[in-house]
Amino acid sequence: MNHPSKGIGESHGKIILLGEHSVVYGEPSIAIPFLGTKVVATVVKTSEPTRIDCDFYHGLLDEMPELLESLKETIRVCLARLNQSEARLHLTIDSQIPAERGMGSSAAVSVATTRALFDFFKANLTQSELLEIVHISEKIAHGNPSGLDALMTSSYTPFYFIKGKEFEKLNMNLDGFLIVGDTGVTGQTKEAVESIALKVSDSSKEWAKEAITELGILANQGRFYLETNQGDKLGDTMSKVHGLLQKLEVSSPELDLLVETAMKNKALGAKLTGGGRGGCMIALAKTKKDAESISLALKNTGAKQTWVYEMRGS
């Protein structure tokens, strides 16, 4: 098969505004593409056995550690579909997305890698096939993934999402700024997902099922506020969601401290985002000035890094 000297694939991060965890149980979720963090994957031909260079590993594909099993599976599935399982390649992955922070890092790496491999072999890649391939690898990374990360890290539009239903593009009609704060602590998405599953399946813990239902109601309310420019009410909704996620035991002391700090510094609302038990939190601010004040306060309270962006610009 003819192919160019180089294949390139790109993707970006994502932020869940509302609906993390409950989305796994058929409740709605709202997510925003996070273009401030990108992944670029590059593929070239080599005469040596296939080699990977990324932040966590520099070495042969066959010797990749278990930590990167989902990436290894992405490469294996892609090459099998391309009928190129014996190809000798050098894959380089440059990611700006902090890993295990609920920003879609593993899915974004899988998206960029898939795009790069298909680009290298000049093969057509539909969005549906891309999502299918990424879902296979995400099952290794996250156990029971919702599919949201795969969609968001490969798309440029905010989406309203219910598992098993069509993705619905959102009208982002909100004057406000979103602050993302990184605790610097790796999240534990798989453990958090499994922990909630145990609670929901426990007949003595009816409150857990009720919390999941309430998270779905709040996500729908949040969508209305997002589309009708009601930042104050969206902020209140975010804070209510954080309270429920705390009750479901998927927050952490570090997340709670940053959420509390944001609220003390004029945030309209704040919550964890993503899998929880570490990772990132988000806060909503009315003005850029407020957002910058919140960002500074978060850094002073221990946030490893922060990002600020305008909601209308996402």
C-alpha positions as CSV (number, residue, x, y, z in Angstrom):
1,M,0.0,0.0,0.0
2,N,1.3,3.5,-0.8
3,H,1.6,5.8,2.1
4,P,3.3,9.1,2.9
5,S,6.5,9.4,4.9
6,K,4.6,10.7,7.9
7,G,1.1,10.3,9.4
8,I,-0.3,12.9,11.7
9,G,-3.3,12.8,14.0
10,E,-4.6,15.4,16.5
11,S,-7.1,15.6,19.3
12,H,-7.9,17.8,22.4
13,G,-9.1,17.6,25.9
14,K,-12.6,17.7,27.3
15,I,-14.4,19.1,30.3
16,I,-17.6,17.6,31.7
17,L,-19.8,20.5,32.9
18,L,-22.6,18.3,34.4
19,G,-23.5,14.6,34.5
20,E,-20.3,12.7,35.3
21,H,-20.9,9.2,36.7
22,S,-24.7,9.5,36.3
23,V,-24.2,9.3,32.5
24,V,-23.2,5.7,32.9
25,Y,-26.7,4.9,34.2
26,G,-28.6,6.6,31.3
27,E,-28.8,10.1,32.7
28,P,-27.8,13.1,30.6
29,S,-24.4,14.7,30.6
30,I,-23.1,18.0,29.2
31,A,-19.5,18.2,28.0
32,I,-17.3,20.9,26.4
33,P,-14.4,20.4,24.0
34,F,-11.3,21.7,25.8
35,L,-9.1,23.1,22.9
36,G,-6.6,24.6,25.3
37,T,-4.9,21.2,25.6
38,K,-4.0,19.2,22.6
39,V,-2.5,15.8,21.6
40,V,-0.4,15.3,18.4
41,A,0.5,11.8,17.3
42,T,3.1,11.3,14.5
43,V,3.8,8.0,12.7
44,V,6.8,7.3,10.5
45,K,8.2,4.1,8.9
46,T,11.1,2.3,10.5
47,S,13.2,-0.8,9.8
48,E,13.2,-1.7,13.5
49,P,10.4,-3.3,15.5
50,T,7.5,-0.9,16.2
51,R,8.5,1.7,18.8
52,I,6.6,4.2,20.9
53,D,7.7,7.5,22.3
54,C,5.4,9.3,24.7
55,D,5.4,11.0,28.2
56,F,5.2,7.7,30.1
57,Y,7.2,5.3,27.9
58,H,10.0,5.2,25.4
59,G,10.5,1.7,23.9
60,L,9.1,-1.2,21.9
61,L,5.4,-1.7,21.4
62,D,5.6,-5.3,22.5
63,E,7.2,-4.3,25.8
64,M,4.7,-1.6,26.8
65,P,3.8,-1.6,30.5
66,E,0.3,-2.5,31.7
67,L,-0.3,1.2,32.4
68,L,-0.4,1.8,28.7
69,E,-2.5,-1.3,27.8
70,S,-5.3,0.8,26.3
71,L,-2.9,2.6,23.9
72,K,-1.3,-0.7,22.9
73,E,-4.9,-2.0,22.1
74,T,-5.6,1.1,20.0
75,I,-2.5,0.5,17.9
76,R,-3.3,-3.3,17.6
77,V,-6.9,-2.7,16.6
78,C,-6.0,0.0,14.0
79,L,-3.2,-2.1,12.4
80,A,-5.5,-5.1,12.2
81,R,-8.3,-3.1,10.5
82,L,-5.7,-1.6,8.1
83,N,-4.3,-5.1,7.4
84,Q,-0.9,-3.8,8.5
85,S,-0.3,-5.9,11.7
86,E,3.3,-6.6,10.6
87,A,4.1,-3.0,9.8
88,R,7.2,-1.5,11.5
89,L,6.5,2.0,12.7
90,H,7.8,4.7,15.0
91,L,4.9,6.4,16.9
92,T,5.5,9.7,18.8
93,I,2.8,11.1,21.0
94,D,3.0,14.7,22.3
95,S,0.2,15.4,24.9
96,Q,-0.5,18.6,26.7
97,I,-3.4,17.0,28.6
98,P,-2.5,16.0,32.2
99,A,-3.2,12.3,32.6
100,E,-5.9,10.9,34.9
101,R,-7.4,14.3,35.6
102,G,-10.8,13.7,34.1
103,M,-9.9,15.7,31.0
104,G,-10.1,12.8,28.5
105,S,-6.4,12.1,28.3
106,S,-6.6,8.4,27.5
107,A,-9.3,8.9,24.9
108,A,-7.5,11.9,23.3
109,V,-4.3,9.9,22.9
110,S,-6.3,7.0,21.4
111,V,-8.1,9.5,19.0
112,A,-4.8,11.1,17.9
113,T,-3.1,7.7,17.5
114,T,-5.9,6.3,15.4
115,R,-6.0,9.4,13.2
116,A,-2.2,9.3,12.7
117,L,-2.2,5.6,11.8
118,F,-5.1,5.9,9.3
119,D,-3.4,9.1,7.9
120,F,-0.1,7.2,7.4
121,F,-1.7,4.4,5.4
122,K,-3.9,6.9,3.5
123,A,-7.0,5.1,4.7
124,N,-10.4,6.7,5.1
125,L,-11.5,7.0,8.8
126,T,-15.2,7.8,9.5
127,Q,-16.2,9.4,12.8
128,S,-18.2,6.3,13.7
129,E,-15.3,3.9,13.1
130,L,-13.0,6.3,15.1
131,L,-15.4,6.2,18.0
132,E,-15.7,2.4,17.7
133,I,-11.9,1.9,17.9
134,V,-11.5,4.4,20.8
135,H,-14.3,2.7,22.7
136,I,-12.5,-0.6,22.6
137,S,-9.4,0.9,24.2
138,E,-11.4,3.0,26.7
139,K,-12.9,-0.2,28.1
140,I,-9.4,-1.2,29.2
141,A,-8.8,2.3,30.7
142,H,-12.2,2.8,32.4
143,G,-14.1,-0.4,32.7
144,N,-17.5,0.8,31.7
145,P,-16.9,4.0,29.7
146,S,-19.9,6.2,28.7
147,G,-18.4,7.0,25.3
148,L,-18.4,10.7,26.1
149,D,-14.6,11.1,26.2
150,A,-14.2,9.6,22.7
151,L,-16.8,11.9,21.3
152,M,-15.5,15.1,23.0
153,T,-11.8,14.6,22.3
154,S,-12.6,14.2,18.6
155,S,-15.3,16.9,18.2
156,Y,-15.3,20.7,18.3
157,T,-18.9,21.3,19.6
158,P,-20.3,21.1,23.1
159,F,-22.7,18.1,23.4
160,Y,-25.7,17.0,25.4
161,F,-25.3,13.2,25.7
162,I,-27.4,10.3,26.9
163,K,-25.8,6.9,26.6
164,G,-27.3,4.8,23.8
165,K,-29.0,7.9,22.2
166,E,-27.9,10.3,19.5
167,F,-25.4,13.0,20.5
168,E,-27.1,16.4,20.6
169,K,-25.1,19.5,19.8
170,L,-25.6,22.3,22.3
171,N,-26.3,25.9,21.8
172,M,-23.7,27.6,24.1
173,N,-25.5,30.8,25.1
174,L,-23.8,31.9,28.2
175,D,-21.9,35.0,29.2
176,G,-19.3,33.7,31.7
177,F,-15.9,32.2,32.2
178,L,-15.0,28.7,33.2
179,I,-12.0,28.1,35.4
180,V,-10.4,24.7,35.5
181,G,-8.2,23.8,38.5
182,D,-5.9,20.8,38.5
183,T,-5.3,19.3,42.0
184,G,-2.1,17.7,40.8
185,V,-3.4,14.4,42.1
186,T,-4.2,11.7,39.6
187,G,-7.9,10.8,39.5
188,Q,-9.1,7.3,40.0
189,T,-11.9,7.0,37.5
190,K,-12.1,3.3,37.3
191,E,-12.2,2.9,41.1
192,A,-14.8,5.6,41.4
193,V,-17.0,4.1,38.7
194,E,-16.8,0.7,40.4
195,S,-17.5,2.2,43.8
196,I,-20.7,3.8,42.6
197,A,-21.8,0.6,40.8
198,L,-21.5,-1.2,44.2
199,K,-23.6,1.4,45.9
200,V,-26.3,1.5,43.2
201,S,-26.6,-2.3,43.1
202,D,-26.9,-2.5,46.9
203,S,-30.6,-2.7,47.8
204,S,-29.9,-1.2,51.3
205,K,-28.5,2.0,49.6
206,E,-31.6,3.4,47.9
207,W,-30.1,6.9,48.4
208,A,-27.4,6.1,45.8
209,K,-30.0,5.5,43.1
210,E,-31.8,8.6,44.1
211,A,-28.6,10.6,43.9
212,I,-28.0,9.3,40.3
213,T,-31.6,10.4,39.3
214,E,-31.1,13.8,40.9
215,L,-27.8,14.3,39.0
216,G,-29.8,13.7,35.8
217,I,-32.4,16.2,36.8
218,L,-29.7,18.8,37.6
219,A,-28.0,18.2,34.2
220,N,-31.2,18.9,32.4
221,Q,-31.7,22.1,34.4
222,G,-28.1,23.1,33.7
223,R,-28.7,22.7,30.0
224,F,-31.6,25.1,30.2
225,Y,-29.6,27.7,32.1
226,L,-26.7,27.3,29.7
227,E,-28.9,27.9,26.7
228,T,-30.8,30.8,28.2
229,N,-27.8,32.7,29.7
230,Q,-28.6,32.2,33.4
231,G,-25.1,32.0,34.8
232,D,-26.2,32.4,38.5
233,K,-28.6,29.4,38.3
234,L,-26.1,27.3,36.4
235,G,-23.6,28.0,39.1
236,D,-26.1,27.0,41.8
237,T,-26.7,23.8,39.8
238,M,-22.9,23.0,39.6
239,S,-22.6,23.4,43.4
240,K,-25.6,21.1,44.0
241,V,-24.0,18.5,41.8
242,H,-20.7,18.7,43.7
243,G,-22.6,18.0,46.9
244,L,-24.2,14.9,45.5
245,L,-20.8,13.6,44.1
246,Q,-19.4,14.2,47.6
247,K,-22.2,12.0,49.0
248,L,-21.4,9.3,46.5
249,E,-17.8,9.5,47.7
250,V,-16.1,10.4,44.5
251,S,-14.6,13.7,45.6
252,S,-11.4,14.2,47.5
253,P,-10.0,16.6,50.2
254,E,-8.0,18.3,47.5
255,L,-11.0,18.8,45.2
256,D,-13.2,20.0,48.1
257,L,-10.5,22.6,49.1
258,L,-10.3,24.0,45.6
259,V,-14.1,24.1,45.3
260,E,-14.4,25.9,48.6
261,T,-11.7,28.3,47.6
262,A,-13.5,29.2,44.4
263,M,-16.7,29.8,46.2
264,K,-15.0,32.1,48.7
265,N,-13.7,34.2,45.7
266,K,-17.0,35.1,43.9
267,A,-17.5,31.9,41.9
268,L,-21.1,31.4,40.8
269,G,-20.7,27.7,41.4
270,A,-18.0,25.1,41.5
271,K,-17.6,21.3,41.3
272,L,-15.3,18.4,40.5
273,T,-15.2,17.4,36.9
274,G,-14.6,14.0,35.5
275,G,-14.1,10.7,37.4
276,G,-13.1,12.4,40.7
277,R,-11.0,11.2,43.6
278,G,-8.4,13.6,42.4
279,G,-8.1,15.2,39.0
280,C,-9.7,18.6,38.2
281,M,-12.4,20.9,39.4
282,I,-14.2,23.7,37.6
283,A,-15.7,27.0,38.7
284,L,-18.0,29.5,36.9
285,A,-17.4,33.2,37.0
286,K,-19.4,36.1,35.8
287,T,-16.5,38.3,34.6
288,K,-13.0,37.7,33.3
289,K,-11.7,39.7,36.3
290,D,-13.5,37.4,38.7
291,A,-12.2,34.4,36.8
292,E,-8.6,35.6,37.1
293,S,-9.0,36.2,40.8
294,I,-10.4,32.7,41.3
295,S,-7.6,31.3,39.2
296,L,-5.0,33.0,41.4
297,A,-6.7,31.9,44.6
298,L,-6.7,28.3,43.4
299,K,-3.0,28.4,42.6
300,N,-2.4,29.9,46.1
301,T,-4.4,27.1,47.6
302,G,-2.4,24.4,45.9
303,A,-3.7,24.0,42.4
304,K,-0.9,22.6,40.2
305,Q,-2.2,24.5,37.2
306,T,-5.3,26.4,36.1
307,W,-6.9,27.4,32.8
308,V,-9.5,30.1,32.2
309,Y,-11.7,30.4,29.1
310,E,-14.8,32.2,27.9
311,M,-17.9,30.1,27.6
312,R,-19.1,31.7,24.4
313,G,-15.7,31.0,22.9
314,S,-15.8,27.2,23.5
